Amino acid sequence: MLKHRGFPGRMPGTDYQFVIRRANPRGVTPITRRERFKDRKPADRRADAAFMRALWEQFGDAPFERGNLDAGRLSWLFGREVVAVDDPFDPADYDALLRIDVDAARHSFPDVFEETWSWE
């Protein structure tokens, strides 16, 4: 499992996890598309935006390996702002390649792509 050096471990000041420390010995947690409903808590929406910001700063529009990125956090963006590169895609593979769909991400998180973005 690739560990993404320099990637934030969590959203600052919260318990919203962005990466995992070690591979799961019982098997890889698969990435699944989770629906984001309009009544989600503001803190959850901020965590999504902070995670997208971290992805954008780390990888830009280049493909990246899932590695130690948290499957739960990726699942909130998967299938919309984060898409599979591999075909066929294995959602339970630490080596799976993903990329940011920049157009979808700009539409969903316009503040992330502004120069004056803040982690708060």
Summary of the structure (lengths in Angstrom):
residues: 120
radius of gyration: 13.6
end to end distance: 30.1
largest distance: 41.8
contacts: 301
relative contact order: 0.22
helix: 28%
strand: 12%
